[in-house]
Amino acid sequence: MSCCRVRVRDRTVEGRSANHFEMAFTESEFLVDFGQSYGESEAALVHTRIIMTPQSAKTLSRMLEDLVERYEQSVGTIGERNI
């Protein structure tokens, strides 16, 4: 599913598919770019940049780890992709 709409606190949020990620940090911010890669020979199309505090990045990391663990317990092991 590449796009979906979800209601969040009386707003509509657009969903975007991402299979390409770029990350960086400064002393006060973490930057995560999300995009779509269509093949090894083509450059990825980056469509969204999220900027967060280091504390928020750590919270997101822990939440993702928990979600992956729950997914694997329910559905099965996720294979890793080469980065």
Secondary structure, 3 states (H helix, E strand, C coil): CCCCEEEECCEEEECCCCCEEEEEECCCCEEEEEEECCCCCCCCEEEEEEEECHHHHHHHHHHHHHHHHHHHHHCCCCCCCCC
